[in-house]
Amino acid sequence: MSQQIENILHENRRFSPSDAFRRASRMGDEAEYQAMYQCSIDDPDGFWGEVARELPWIRPFERVLDWSKAPVASWFDGGQLNASAVCLDQHADGERANKVAIHWEGEPGDARSFTYRELRMEVARFANVLKSRGIGKGDRVAIYMPMIPELAMAVLACARIGAIHSVVFGGFSAQALRDRIEDTGCNAVICADGGWRRGSVLPLKQEVDKSLEGIDHVHTVLVVRRTENEVEWNSERDVWLHEALESVSDSCVPEAMESEDVLFLLYTSGSTGKPKGIMHTTGGYMVGAYLSTRMVFDLQEDDVYWCTADVGWITGHSYIIYGPLANGATIVMYEGAPNAPAEDRFWDICERLGVTVFYTAPTAIRAFMKWGDEHVQKHDLSKLRLLGTVGEPINPEAWTWYHRVVGGERCPIVDTWWQTETGGIMLTPLPGCTDTKPGSATRPFFGVDACILNEEGQVLGPNQGGLLALRKPWPSMLRGIWGDEQRFKDTYWSKWPDGWTYFAGDGARQDEDGYFWVLGRVDDVINVSGHRLSTMEVESSLVAHEAVVEAAVVGRPDDLTGEAIVAFVTTLTGIDGNDDVRAALIEHVAEQIGKLARPQEIRFTDALPKTRSGKIMRRLLRDVAAGRESNQDMSTIEDAGVLERLRLTDGQK
Ligand code: PRX
């Protein structure tokens, strides 16, 4: 991190939106922005009440915020609405009925588009299939699918009938899926036979079958036919979607949901224990997703908006589905890899579909940079007007490349900081009025009271590194961890004694202009290609392998993926840490968690550096992994020789 702080400290370029962009944007005037931000802080009830009233409530809310049970917030009490109706019906029954909602493209090149009216009909039919299987309000439904239109439909169909969806990223293994299915206690799983990825089929149905062995609470597996690969079939439990759709009606009245009814669960890694089911509720989440999409992406009626995330992550929930559709936008969805069949696939899609707003992750930008400018430059990207990034700190070099090569130096870049837990964007430029600085997520979004605190809870001044904290509740905030209220309080609200200041788990500083520079996690969470993993999860997977006695996992800075996983492993006496064991361990982690968690490097060691009380000193291991000298306090180390021996293995793969 010190290297990063160094780089960022030297970054003082500023980029202003052009006058043309400013004039055409939703918020092009700094004074107006300042006034609106101040109002959102001074009078949150007034501010959010007004925004919320733009949504089509089934029954109006009576109160904006109840924070008396902090840290559990209650937003828009008394109000009823349905998230799928917000995303579909208000447009399908109005002027946007024939506007394209989704332009979808499969990896093999097949394509489908749906207008708002068509999408509502598909979702209604999907919802009726779920109902015909006895699924209803409050039931949990796991979704494990490739990026096909049916994924968006599945999500919206659950929302329509009030079932709580829990989308699991298709890159997770059967074991990881199983853990999530068990934790939610869901009674249905929606999946596809497979999905396309770099020309091969990901056998998703097969993974679902494995994940359900011995589980008796799942009575339905609804399968979308996508890749037509052979699948095993359990005729009592498994249902083909296309067959079930034949006998259902194409209208479905949206369920009236209370504002605080749970809309979805999304599992994410923390620093300890198993993944947490982050709980988001209906009213506040929709209000947050709606306003942030509109303002951060400066949505205009004729925009073609593409967020390249997977719906398996929060970015896909808030900024592919709920936020953009709530605004009646035309979105792009793409199934496959960015380099299939060639490295220009994204730019080819942008050109053909006339993408105007493009939102992706720094790790992808670094891959594009590496592949070379020519893949971008052979396409006409003149329709692009706004770019965004999310998921990890963006290095100024990648930022300026994105600006120059993709954005043709004319598109503002919104670097957006937020989390699964925050539900929506928290730190971000507003593209028409915020001057940007490469590497900074700039300023708080409306209603966000962000600051930098030290361990004691004191507010730190300009350029002092500390902990990023949020001091006010916001509508799209998490309401809890599924089934574990204590963990919710301990993880996010107990860092400081007041009990209502949110601890984000990130280190950051604010510069002399008040701009925020997020530096990365301060806990044991690693961010690999924007995917959040806990060192504990990978460690417990490694120690579950028969050859392993002990393991410590740390992140190491990586040019492409942001961070890479390095594992230090001690093996059972008699088992040699050789290449075969290494390969077996990597495969084992892939099976237990997913390929995204595979260590990039495994170092075998006879012992791990520990404190005298037996705690593994991961801070030291981070230095060893990065190949840098340590300036950490070593006074508590039990056996300093361990470190020396580890350094000698430096560089060994
Ligand atoms: O460390 C921060 C990093 O990603 C974490 C949240 O991960 P997740 O819940 O998976 O959500 C990712 C997409 C919202 C944060 O704690 N992070 C996210 N965006 C940024 C970022 N770090 C720096 N700059 C960002 N723009």
Residues whose N, C-alpha, C, O or C-beta is under 5 A from the ligand:
A	BS01	PRX	T315 T389 V390 G391 E392 P393 I394 D415 T416 W417 W418 Q419 T420 E421 A441 A504 D506 V518 G520 R521 G530 R532
